[in-house]
């Protein structure tokens, strides 16, 4: 496990930690939060590196849950949440038989 400390403008610190939390390989565990004034913030986090397999399977289902499912194997999948419940998935997909 690693430990990092981020100190600076509160808005930039929050943005940096948010971007780190979007990485699937990292799990942030905030420990200490120190606010020196309204604009400055210092955060210490433990970071667990959880390397993922290069191959991930994305499963898509119909909303009415009729049992229809599409499975798409993807390499180097990156998943980012734009808003609550809205995600962007990117990666490489290949067809073995093409």
Beta strands, then each sheet from edge to edge (+ up, - down):
strand 1: 2-9
strand 2: 26-34
strand 3: 40-49
strand 4: 55-61
strand 5: 69-83
strand 6: 86-92
sheet 1: 1+ 3- 2+
sheet 2: 4+ 5- 6+
end
